[in-house]
Amino acid sequence: MHPATVARLNGGGWKIASLLLIYLSLAAIFNVAGRVLRIPPQMQHGVLNPGLMLLSGVILVASIVTATALTVHFFENGSLATVGIPLSSPSLQQVLVGLAMGSIPPVLFFLVAHALGDAQVASTGLDFRRFLVQTLPALASMLLLPSMRS
């Protein structure tokens, strides 16, 4: 693409619009793939399937990272390292340790709340409004991460 065209596209929110479009496209692809492969819902008959919840979380994170990588590559000709997601060996190890350690508090919180009877898991239909309410904050936090680097 011609440098002048890229410079013109860099303004006016095109990065954010592209990021959202890529992410929503990936979400639609995974949704269709799940239906074609007949992957069951995360909860059936009031029983939550943790494996399917983990699969959904991995797909969500992979979609956000992929959309971010494509957007950064297209608009800035950069890599994920430019937005705080380094893929080199020492940094990758730190990221994996951080993800593992960061997952401990919410898991413990849920287990304690569930054991005390204060947490319930219920099945709910996913509508477009709920999808936006649950997804946009995650995307916004991913967009804010690069601006918080030192």
HELIX and SHEET records of a PDB file:
HELIX    1   1 PRO A    3  LEU A    9  1                                   7    
HELIX    2   2 TRP A   14  VAL A   36  1                                  23    
HELIX    3   3 PRO A   50  GLU A   76  1                                  27    
HELIX    4   4 LEU A   80  VAL A   83  5                                   4    
HELIX    5   5 SER A   89  ALA A  115  1                                  27    
HELIX    6   6 PHE A  128  LEU A  144  1                                  17    
HELIX    7   7 LEU A  145  MET A  148  5                                   4    
SHEET    1   A 2 MET A  43  GLN A  44  0                                        
SHEET    2   A 2 VAL A  47  LEU A  48 -1                                        
END                                                                             
